[in-house]
């Protein structure tokens, strides 16, 4: 009897020794992992403190409740959920990320392992679930997936290994470049580039920089399947492994070919405007000089006309004075002629004694007649001179008015062409500024 007891104690000690490492593992798991136990039909029988902390429920709130209290209604009513428990009851192990509900109603993502526990008859007697809260990781992952999905929908994306060979491309990139994935997978990046660029030191430096783990962002000229140029606004992004070494490059690109084309057209138009404006500024400057020289000459001519007009007016005044003198002489001549006639009459009455006086009177009358004729001719000439002077004065007055009008018009033209020159200079400045911006 004593020997049997001793044997049992020895076996107990051996079992305790064998169980000790398992207890240590179990204790470690209880302290670091969330653990919950169920009956085969899903009734909660036990939870640890970590599970309570993760779900927000206390043990008293969960024990005796069914597993479905931790799930949303859509999940519980699905065929997938029924198959899930069916498989556990059949002794099948489950591992994966599962969506559960926190007590406050928020989504709770768990990285879970469900272990069916069997008895000696190979019948499932309970299910132990060991879980870890991965909600933040899943949210971050889903956010990244949404971001990548949005990028894939809106941008052209292609991936390369570190030697520059294509490993993947999305449909946007394939549509943009005209290829299928099979046509470019495994091909070098240089198939999208002009041959001169591929041979340049710049291209070698481009891949050296990527292999150093530095990203590159710029506008790039590439060549599509049909050898037509395609302009891309793109970033080349090295992706790093766990050791911090780049193992692939992802390129995100947007097609800006039309934008570049419009920019070139605008630049061409700006250059044309610049050239035309320079020529306009040059010609307007020359025109401005010519007009202001013309104004100076017109001003001088105006002054000459002004002096001539004054002199002609003085000539008209003096001619009028001459006419008055001629008229006076004419009157005197007529009186002399009358006196000579009276003297001749008186000489005839005197007979022989007055014959000598008659001769003198006759000469005086003859002189008066010739004087009268000459005076008449002079008067006619003076009248013609006055008429011509009046005509010239009127003509010069008209010319003066024309010259003054011409000066005003020339001044207006000069101001206008100065404005044109100023405008052309401003256009030149604007185009130069735009060119500097490009």
Secondary structure, DSSP 8 states (H G I E B T S, - for coil): -HHHHHHHHHHHHHHHHHHHHHHHHHHHHHHHSEEEEE-TTSBEEEE-HHHHHHHS--HHHHTTSBGGGGS-HHHHTSHHHHHHHHHHHTT--EEEEEEEE-TTS-EEEEEEEEEEEE-TTS-EEEEEEEEEE-HHHHHHHHHHHHHHHHHHHHSEEEEEETTSBEEEE-HHHHHHHT--HHHHTT-BGGGGS-HHHHTSHHHHHHHHHHHTT--EEEEEEEE-TTS-EEEEEEEEEEEE-TTS-EEEEEEEEEE-HHHHHHHHHHHHHHHHHHHHHHHHHHHHHHHHHHHHHHHHHHHHHHHHHHHHHHHHHHHHHHHHHHHHHHHHHHHHHHHHHHHHHHHHHHHHHHGGGGHHHHHHHHHHHHHHHHHHHHHHHHHHHHHHHHHHHHHHHHHHHHHHHHHHHHHHHHHHHHHHHHHHHHHHHHHHHHHHHHHHH-
